[in-house]
């Protein structure tokens, strides 16, 4: 029966079995060999972790490129996916105002329906003003509600890359520390 293991698990198992064999063979001979074996194990683990973090970084960078290309395409084509939730509310408010204006134009002036449509238009104008103010405030404050879903993905990808770079730096520090022992 074959079992697929992740590279880090495989490296750890391999290093542990090598360490056990080395420690058993040299335990009676010298204590410094056991220390050397533990150091070697730590270096192998750190190298394996470093390689895994580098692979994740490459994957995150490729995802960032794809998400940035999608954002540019959606923006260029004017898709609502490239708009924020606040901007979508403003858009729908404007569309409903257009509909109300058409209804008012079709109604007989002074009729009950005309009066109802005018009240609805005033309500829509008030809502549009509130939604535009919220959009502007969110943009000024840098809130994510002022960002499109595509822009949020790009932001998340950049944060992931930042985290992986920090993990790589930590792995290199651990590798250097284990190498100096």
N, C-alpha and C positions, 0 to 999 in steps of 0.2 A: 504494500500500500504506500503510495507516494503522497506526501503532504507538502503543499507549497508554503514556504515560510517567508516572511518579510526579510529583506536584507539585514536589518538591524537585529532581528531575532536570530537569524542564521549566524551572524557574526558573533553575537553574544554566546550562543551555544558552542560554537567552534572554539572561541577563546576560553570558555569555561572548561571544556574538556581538555584543551591543551594545558591550561593552568593546573587542572587536577593531576594530569599525568606528570607534568614537570614538578609540581610540589611533592608528589609522592616519591618520585625518583631521587629528588635532591634534598628532601627534608632532613635526612640524617647527615648529609655532607656539609651544607652551609645554609644559614638563615638568610644570607643576602640573595641567594637564588630565588627564594620565595618572594622576597620584596621585588626583585626584578620581574618575576612572573606577574605579580599583581600590577606593577607599573605597565607592563606590556599589555595586559588585559585592559587597563584604563585607556591606554593610547588607542587600542583597536576599537574600543567602544566609542571613543571621541571621534575617531576618523569616520566610523560608520554613521554616527549622528550628523557629522558635518556633511557627508555626502548626501544623506537624506534631506537635510535642510537646503542644500544647494539645488536638489531636484525639485523640491517644493517651490523654491524661489523661481526657478525657470518656468514652472507651470503657472505660477501666479503672474509672472510677466507676460506670458502668452495670453492669459485670460484678460489682462489689462489691455493689451493691444486689440483684442477682439471686441471688448466692450467699448473702447474708445472709437473704433471704426464704426460700430453700431450706433453710437451716440452721434457721430458726425453725419452718418447716412440719414438717421431719423430727423435730425435737425435740418439738414439740407432739403429733405423731402417734406418737411412741415408736418410730420406725424405728431399726434397728441402724446405719444409715448415719450417724445423729447420735451414735453412740457411738465411742469410741476403740478401737484394736486391743487395748489392755490391758483395757478394759471388756468387749469381746467375749469375751476369754478367760475372764474371771470369769463371764460369763453362761453360756458353754458348760460351764464346770466345775460351776456350780450345776445346770444341766439334767442333766448326766450323773450328778450325785449323786442327783437325784430319781429317775432311772432305776434306779440301784443300790439305793436304798431300796425301790423297788417290787419289784425282783427279790428282795431279802432277805425282804420280807413274803410273797412268793409261795413261797419255798423252805421246805422242812421244816427246822426248827431242828436243828442238829447234823449235817446232811448235808454231804457234800463240797462240793456246789454252794453251800450256805449259807456255808460257810467261805471259799470262793473269792470270793463276792460281798462278804463283810465285808472281806476283804483289799483288794478293788478299791475299796470305799467309803473305807477308810482312805487309800488312795493318792490318791483323788479329793479327799479333805479336805485332804491335805497339799499337793496341787497348787493347790487353791483358795486356801489360805493364802499360798502363794508368789506366785500371780498377783495376789491382793489387795495384798500388800506391794509388789509391783512397780508396780502401778497407783498406789498412794499415794505411793511414792517418785518416780515420774515426774511426778505432779501437783505435788508439792512442789518438784521441780527445774525445772518448767516445760518438760519435754521434749515434743517433738511426738508421741511415742508415746501420750501422755495426751490427745491431741486427736483429734477425729473427722475423717474426710476432709472433711466440710463445713466444719469450723472451720479446717482447714488451707488450704482454698481461700480463705476469707475473709482469713486471715493473709497469704497470697500476694498477694491483690488489694490489701491495704493496703500491703504492701511495694512493689508496682508503682506505686501512686499516689504513695507517698513518693519513689520514684526519679524519676518523671516531674515532680513538683514541683521537685525539685532540678535536673533538666535544664532546666526552664523558667526557673528563676532564673539558671542559667548562660547560657542563650540571651539573656535580658534584659541580663545583664552584657556579653556580647559585642556585642549591639546598641548598647548605650550607648557601649562603647569604640570601635566603628566610627563611630558618629555624632560623636564628639568629634574624630576625626582631621581 
